[in-house]
Amino acid sequence: IEARIERDDAGPLVGTIAEARIVETIVPRLSARVALSGGGEAILEGLPPRLDEGRTLLIQIVREPIPEAGRPKLAKALLAPPNAEPVCGPKLRERIAATKYPVRELLPHEPDELEAAGWSEALDEAERGEIAFEGGALRMSLTPAMTLFDVDGSTAPGPLAIAAALAVCAAIFRHSIGGSIGIDFPTLPDRTSRRAVDDAIDKALPQPFERTAINGFGFLQIVRRRMRPSLPELLRSDPVSAALRGKLRQIERDPPPAGQPLDLAPALAKRLAEVPAWLDTLRRRTGRQFEV
């Protein structure tokens, strides 16, 4: 239903309050680029007047950095509330613990319940963008402007569009997709069919969101609040590291004999050599010595 990953190199988390220095004014009295005292940068919106470059102030992160090919988006920040104190934003584990759902630690020697629940299938969807549903398939594409879903299928346009709408809503929720989302449905000739698709989205996708009505060409746009990168953005921004993390998870659950080299593709072995802490963690969790 929901798949979430928080990488160990995630930037400042939503809710972080930190001291920052104004590096560059982008639009006077509107926005500036700031450097956080703990490292990293953000775009400060709502720049107070009479604050020059070099001044320090407390900011609050409202959107985490978004990986994007060629031009990653910096974190977005606002001025911190009055009398606020510096604090790190809650991590994924803390955010889950704050919900109504119990938290369970799945240990390597136990049955892999994440895998049984469809973990690999969810990651495959995020990486490849191919999402099957009864009667058709979705192609999910990432662009700098929006996430796009293209609908394909061989059934009648009306039922196909309804089934696709439900599949898209499930995928949006499953992969934590925010911002602008475009859906290219099959062309629906009459208003009744188009209204049925609109209604299906309103019932299936949790609020809050805004949307357009599906137009005569079959296109509909949804806008959701965007606080963090989506799962596809996380996995596609660094596919080698994503593949290596997945492989290490498998090795942790089914380790080779001690002293035997790890069976890794050259690109994964090269990346693992660049982050020796991951190998140290694998050795500690399995109690075995491995060589790359």
GUGUNU-202074 format. One record per residue (C-alpha): residue in three letters; z, y, x. Coordinates in steps of 0.5 Angstrom, whole numbers, m for minus. Layout:
<recs>
aa/w/v/u
ALA/Z/Y/X;
...
</recs>
This chain:
<recs>
aa/w/v/u
ILE/0/0/0;
GLU/2/5/6;
ALA/1/4/13;
ARG/4/9/18;
ILE/4/9/25;
GLU/7/14/30;
ARG/5/14/37;
ASP/10/15/43;
ASP/6/21/45;
ALA/6/25/38;
GLY/6/32/39;
PRO/12/36/36;
LEU/13/33/29;
VAL/14/37/22;
GLY/20/40/21;
THR/21/41/29;
ILE/25/48/30;
ALA/24/51/37;
GLU/23/57/41;
ALA/16/59/43;
ARG/13/64/47;
ILE/7/68/44;
VAL/1/67/49;
GLU/m5/70/45;
THR/m6/74/39;
ILE/m12/71/35;
VAL/m12/75/29;
PRO/m7/81/29;
ARG/m1/81/24;
LEU/m4/74/22;
SER/m4/69/27;
ALA/m3/67/35;
ARG/m3/61/39;
VAL/4/60/42;
ALA/7/55/47;
LEU/13/51/45;
SER/19/51/50;
GLY/19/44/50;
GLY/12/43/52;
GLY/6/43/47;
GLU/2/49/44;
ALA/2/51/36;
ILE/m2/56/32;
LEU/3/61/29;
GLU/1/64/22;
GLY/4/70/19;
LEU/5/73/25;
PRO/10/79/25;
PRO/8/86/26;
ARG/10/89/33;
LEU/11/82/37;
ASP/7/83/43;
GLU/4/77/47;
GLY/10/74/52;
ARG/15/75/46;
THR/19/69/44;
LEU/21/67/37;
LEU/24/61/33;
ILE/18/57/30;
GLN/18/51/25;
ILE/12/46/25;
VAL/9/45/19;
ARG/3/41/21;
GLU/3/36/27;
PRO/m3/36/32;
ILE/m9/33/29;
PRO/m14/29/34;
GLU/m21/31/33;
ALA/m27/30/38;
GLY/m29/35/42;
ARG/m24/40/40;
PRO/m17/37/37;
LYS/m13/42/32;
LEU/m6/45/35;
ALA/0/44/31;
LYS/1/49/26;
ALA/7/53/25;
LEU/11/59/21;
LEU/17/63/23;
ALA/23/59/23;
PRO/28/61/17;
PRO/34/66/18;
ASN/40/63/22;
ALA/36/57/24;
GLU/38/53/30;
PRO/33/49/34;
VAL/32/41/32;
CYS/27/36/33;
GLY/23/34/26;
PRO/25/27/23;
LYS/21/21/26;
LEU/17/16/22;
ARG/23/11/22;
GLU/28/17/20;
ARG/23/19/14;
ILE/22/12/12;
ALA/30/11/12;
ALA/31/17/7;
THR/26/14/2;
LYS/29/9/m3;
TYR/26/3/1;
PRO/30/m1/5;
VAL/28/m1/13;
ARG/27/m8/16;
GLU/26/m9/23;
LEU/21/m15/24;
LEU/23/m18/31;
PRO/18/m22/35;
HIS/21/m29/34;
GLU/21/m28/27;
PRO/15/m29/22;
ASP/10/m24/22;
GLU/11/m21/15;
LEU/7/m14/17;
GLU/1/m19/19;
ALA/2/m23/12;
ALA/2/m16/8;
GLY/m5/m14/11;
TRP/m4/m10/17;
SER/m10/m12/21;
GLU/m14/m11/15;
ALA/m11/m4/14;
LEU/m13/m2/22;
ASP/m20/m5/21;
GLU/m21/m1/15;
ALA/m18/5/19;
GLU/m22/4/25;
ARG/m29/2/22;
GLY/m29/5/16;
GLU/m31/m1/12;
ILE/m27/m2/6;
ALA/m29/m7/1;
PHE/m28/m7/m7;
GLU/m30/m11/m13;
GLY/m37/m10/m14;
GLY/m38/m5/m8;
ALA/m36/m2/m2;
LEU/m34/5/1;
ARG/m36/8/8;
MET/m31/12/11;
SER/m33/18/16;
LEU/m29/23/19;
THR/m32/30/20;
PRO/m29/36/23;
ALA/m29/39/16;
MET/m27/33/11;
THR/m26/26/11;
LEU/m32/23/7;
PHE/m33/17/3;
ASP/m40/14/1;
VAL/m40/9/m5;
ASP/m45/3/m5;
GLY/m46/m3/m10;
SER/m50/m6/m14;
THR/m47/m6/m21;
ALA/m48/m1/m26;
PRO/m47/6/m24;
GLY/m41/8/m29;
PRO/m37/2/m28;
LEU/m38/2/m20;
ALA/m36/9/m20;
ILE/m30/8/m24;
ALA/m28/2/m19;
ALA/m30/6/m13;
ALA/m25/12/m15;
LEU/m19/7/m16;
ALA/m21/4/m9;
VAL/m22/11/m6;
CYS/m15/13/m9;
ALA/m12/7/m6;
ALA/m15/8/1;
ILE/m13/16/1;
PHE/m6/13/0;
ARG/m6/7/5;
HIS/m9/11/11;
SER/m5/18/9;
ILE/m11/22/9;
GLY/m10/29/7;
GLY/m14/36/8;
SER/m21/36/5;
ILE/m24/29/2;
GLY/m31/29/m1;
ILE/m33/23/m5;
ASP/m41/21/m6;
PHE/m41/17/m12;
PRO/m47/14/m15;
THR/m51/19/m20;
LEU/m48/19/m27;
PRO/m53/22/m32;
ASP/m48/24/m38;
ARG/m41/28/m38;
THR/m37/22/m41;
SER/m38/18/m35;
ARG/m37/23/m30;
ARG/m30/25/m34;
ALA/m28/18/m34;
VAL/m29/18/m26;
ASP/m24/25/m26;
ASP/m19/22/m31;
ALA/m19/15/m26;
ILE/m17/19/m20;
ASP/m12/23/m24;
LYS/m8/17/m26;
ALA/m9/13/m19;
LEU/m8/19/m14;
PRO/m1/21/m13;
GLN/1/29/m14;
PRO/0/34/m11;
PHE/m7/35/m10;
GLU/m13/39/m13;
ARG/m20/37/m14;
THR/m27/39/m17;
ALA/m30/36/m23;
ILE/m35/31/m21;
ASN/m42/34/m21;
GLY/m49/32/m23;
PHE/m51/29/m16;
GLY/m44/25/m16;
PHE/m40/29/m11;
LEU/m33/30/m12;
GLN/m28/34/m7;
ILE/m21/33/m7;
VAL/m16/37/m3;
ARG/m9/34/m1;
ARG/m3/37/3;
ARG/m4/35/11;
MET/2/35/15;
ARG/0/29/20;
PRO/m6/26/23;
SER/m9/20/18;
LEU/m9/13/21;
PRO/m16/13/22;
GLU/m16/20/26;
LEU/m10/17/30;
LEU/m14/10/32;
ARG/m21/13/33;
SER/m18/19/37;
ASP/m16/14/43;
PRO/m19/7/41;
VAL/m18/4/48;
SER/m10/5/47;
ALA/m10/3/40;
ALA/m13/m4/42;
LEU/m8/m4/48;
ARG/m2/m3/43;
GLY/m5/m8/38;
LYS/m6/m13/44;
LEU/1/m12/47;
ARG/4/m13/40;
GLN/0/m20/39;
ILE/2/m22/46;
GLU/10/m20/45;
ARG/9/m25/39;
ASP/6/m31/43;
PRO/7/m29/50;
PRO/3/m33/56;
PRO/7/m37/61;
ALA/11/m33/66;
GLY/7/m31/72;
GLN/0/m32/68;
PRO/m4/m26/68;
LEU/m5/m23/62;
ASP/m12/m24/58;
LEU/m14/m17/57;
ALA/m21/m14/57;
PRO/m22/m9/63;
ALA/m22/m3/59;
LEU/m15/m5/57;
ALA/m13/m7/63;
LYS/m14/m1/66;
ARG/m11/3/61;
LEU/m5/m1/62;
ALA/m4/0/69;
GLU/m4/7/67;
VAL/2/7/63;
PRO/7/2/67;
ALA/12/3/62;
TRP/9/m1/57;
LEU/8/m7/61;
ASP/16/m6/63;
THR/17/m6/55;
LEU/13/m12/54;
ARG/17/m16/60;
ARG/24/m13/57;
ARG/22/m16/50;
THR/19/m22/52;
GLY/24/m24/58;
ARG/18/m26/62;
GLN/14/m23/68;
PHE/7/m21/67;
GLU/2/m19/72;
VAL/m5/m15/70;
</recs>
